[in-house]
Amino acid sequence: MGGGTPRSAKSVAKGSGGASKRKKVSDAGGDGDVASGSGSGEAKRARREKDTVVTVGKQTSGIKNKIARSELYGKLKHHKALERKKKRVARQKEEERALAAGETPRPRQVPKTIENQRVRDETFVEAGDDEVAEEDAEDEFASYFSQSTSPKVIITTSRKPSGEMFKFLENLFAVVPNAYYYARRAYTVREIQKHAESRGFTDVLVFNENKKFSHGARVNGLLHVHLPEGPTCLYRLSSLVLTKKIKNHGRATNHFPELILNNFSTRVGHRVGRMFASVFPQRPEFNGRRVVTFHNQRDFIFFRHHRYIFETRARARRAHQGHLATAEVPADAAEARGRFGRGKKAKALEKKRRKKTSDDDESDDASENDSENDSESERSDDDSEEEDFSDAESDGEDGAAKSAGTRKKPRAAESDENASVQARLQELGPRFTLKLMSVQKGTFDSEHGEYEYVRNGETDGTKHNRRKFVL
């Protein structure tokens, strides 16, 4: 219907082209549209610059022969490594020159990591926060930190525990003071809570393990219930290493350990850290030199148990000056170390060199005295390198007094100026990693419990942002 001749395809194309041209002119003339498109332009420019970066993979991706491609890839990687080394050596020489001239070296760029680029939200706890201090004075752990109550812990397992579980508990009882084991049998967690609360216990630790006995039983979970008012935390346990499998491990004593809590910086992390602290007495015995560490990094809580000892060494470290703060070593010692290396043969060669130089400078009698002094100093070096924790391994003051007379003393410092106090660590075990799964208000209740936090990447924002953490 309707009169008129239909328009041809060419006329439609011409009309649309003119309209598009007019639209482009009007867009170019509008200031608001240009301003709105500036952000997308910068993003495109950054993407274009990223695409123009020529990497080793892009240079070798066009070679179809696998052997030729891998050979060229290795050569290019080696060439890039040499270039980085040249830049590093030049930067170190520039810093040395600046320090020798008494100038301040140019500050180096701090590498970007997930930790220092962390996104801080409103739950981040700042130092000296009055609101957090008021909450701490009234929370479930206030009586513990005011030392009106002392921790008393029940440790139990899942039903039908394996032998690996009991090996782990044997190591754990050496870590947690005032801990008592109760067999799980057929009791539920709520029944164990009532039993523990009626007998004055403050915490319940329930360790779970998988039931795939064909592949070996493995401890994989921890339920921590704080009594009598909660809260309850559920953790996933992984990377368990028992004490016997740790190289050069020590033996724990009965002293109350010191406690270190690292990087619990949010409201949830602060609460979890206080819950961990409530398991250990607030009276560390420094004579035992035991340290229990809960280190949070990227929402993984690493547990470690160490003993430390302070020693006075003759090699002093100079004050930090820029990025070249290294141990201060005499020139002749550095030359000998670089020439002969370390070990028995190196010591023999170094002894020959010292004896030869002493023969040239002094008489025969003086050279014999120097060689005897060198041998004594080498024996003292060997003694100082051996780990000595014998006084901490004794139980009580009597054992410490007996072992104090028999243990090897560290090498005396040559002078106060060259002396430095250094700490050595010996791991006591066990070690494992925890991942927080949920925090429940009050004691454990699987049916009607109210949760403060449940791990979910969608809700807490950690799934789409690697720089956002919960603890």
ZIPE-V589440 format. One record per backbone hydrogen bond with DSSP energy under -1.0 kcal/mol. NH is the residue of the N-H (numbers start at 1). CO is the residue of the C=O. E is the energy in kcal/mol with one decimal. If there is no record, write none. Layout:
NH	CO	E
NH	CO	E
//
This chain:
12	8	-1.7
13	9	-2.3
14	10	-2.6
15	11	-2.6
16	12	-2.7
17	13	-2.3
18	14	-2.3
19	15	-2.1
20	16	-2.5
21	17	-2.3
22	18	-2.5
23	19	-2.3
24	20	-2.2
25	21	-2.3
26	22	-2.4
27	23	-2.3
28	24	-2.4
29	25	-1.8
30	26	-1.2
34	30	-1.1
35	31	-2.2
36	32	-2.1
37	33	-1.6
41	37	-1.8
42	38	-2.2
43	39	-2.0
44	40	-2.4
45	41	-2.4
46	42	-2.6
47	43	-2.3
48	44	-2.4
49	45	-2.5
50	46	-2.0
51	47	-1.9
52	48	-1.4
59	55	-1.7
60	56	-1.5
61	57	-1.0
63	60	-1.3
69	65	-2.4
70	66	-2.5
71	67	-2.2
72	68	-2.3
73	69	-2.2
74	70	-2.3
75	71	-2.1
76	72	-2.5
77	73	-2.3
78	74	-2.2
79	75	-2.3
80	76	-2.3
81	77	-2.2
82	78	-2.1
83	79	-1.9
84	80	-2.3
85	81	-2.0
86	82	-2.3
87	83	-2.2
88	84	-2.3
89	85	-2.7
90	86	-2.4
91	87	-2.2
92	88	-2.2
93	89	-2.5
94	90	-2.1
95	91	-2.0
96	92	-2.5
97	93	-2.5
98	94	-2.1
99	95	-2.5
100	96	-2.6
101	97	-1.8
103	98	-2.9
117	113	-1.2
118	115	-1.3
119	467	-3.3
124	121	-1.4
125	265	-3.5
129	126	-1.1
133	129	-1.8
134	130	-2.2
135	131	-1.9
136	132	-2.4
137	133	-1.5
138	135	-1.2
142	139	-1.3
145	141	-2.0
146	142	-1.8
147	144	-1.5
148	143	-2.1
149	143	-1.3
153	178	-2.4
154	203	-2.4
155	180	-3.0
156	205	-2.6
158	207	-1.1
166	162	-1.3
167	163	-1.7
168	164	-2.0
169	165	-2.4
170	166	-1.8
171	167	-1.4
172	168	-2.1
173	169	-2.2
175	172	-1.5
176	172	-2.3
180	153	-2.3
182	155	-1.7
187	184	-2.0
192	188	-1.9
193	189	-2.3
194	190	-2.0
195	191	-2.2
196	192	-2.7
197	193	-2.7
198	194	-2.1
200	197	-1.1
201	196	-2.6
202	152	-2.8
203	152	-1.5
204	225	-2.5
205	154	-2.9
206	223	-2.6
207	156	-2.1
208	221	-2.2
210	218	-2.2
213	211	-1.8
215	212	-1.1
220	208	-1.9
221	208	-1.4
222	235	-2.0
223	206	-2.6
224	233	-3.0
225	204	-2.7
226	231	-2.2
227	202	-3.0
230	226	-1.6
232	440	-2.4
233	224	-2.7
234	438	-2.2
235	222	-2.9
236	435	-2.6
237	220	-1.4
238	433	-2.4
241	431	-2.6
246	243	-1.5
249	246	-1.1
250	427	-1.7
258	290	-2.6
260	292	-2.5
262	294	-2.4
265	263	-1.2
265	471	-1.4
267	123	-1.2
270	266	-3.1
271	267	-1.9
272	268	-2.4
273	269	-2.6
274	270	-1.9
275	271	-1.6
276	272	-2.1
277	273	-2.1
278	274	-1.3
279	276	-1.4
285	256	-2.2
288	285	-1.2
291	306	-2.6
292	258	-2.9
293	304	-2.7
294	260	-2.8
295	302	-2.6
296	262	-2.0
297	300	-2.5
300	297	-1.3
301	434	-3.0
302	295	-3.2
303	432	-2.8
304	293	-2.0
306	291	-2.5
307	426	-2.1
308	289	-1.8
309	424	-1.6
311	422	-3.1
313	420	-3.1
324	321	-1.3
326	324	-1.4
328	316	-1.8
334	330	-2.4
335	331	-2.4
336	332	-2.4
337	333	-2.4
338	334	-2.3
339	335	-1.8
340	336	-2.8
341	337	-1.6
347	343	-2.2
348	344	-2.3
349	345	-2.5
350	346	-2.6
351	347	-2.3
352	348	-2.1
353	349	-2.2
354	350	-2.5
355	351	-2.3
356	352	-2.3
357	353	-2.3
358	354	-2.2
359	355	-1.9
360	356	-1.6
361	357	-1.5
362	358	-2.6
367	363	-1.9
368	364	-1.9
369	365	-1.9
370	366	-2.1
371	367	-2.2
372	368	-2.0
373	369	-2.3
374	370	-2.4
375	371	-2.2
376	372	-2.2
377	373	-2.4
378	374	-2.1
379	375	-2.0
380	376	-2.2
381	377	-1.9
382	378	-2.2
383	379	-2.0
384	380	-2.1
385	381	-1.5
393	389	-1.1
400	396	-1.4
401	397	-2.2
402	398	-2.1
403	399	-2.3
404	400	-1.4
407	403	-1.9
420	313	-2.2
422	311	-2.9
424	309	-2.5
426	307	-2.4
428	305	-3.0
429	305	-1.3
431	241	-2.1
433	238	-2.7
434	301	-3.0
435	236	-1.6
437	234	-3.0
438	234	-1.3
439	453	-2.8
440	232	-3.3
441	450	-3.1
452	439	-2.7
453	439	-1.8
455	437	-3.1
460	456	-2.5
463	457	-1.8
468	465	-1.3
//
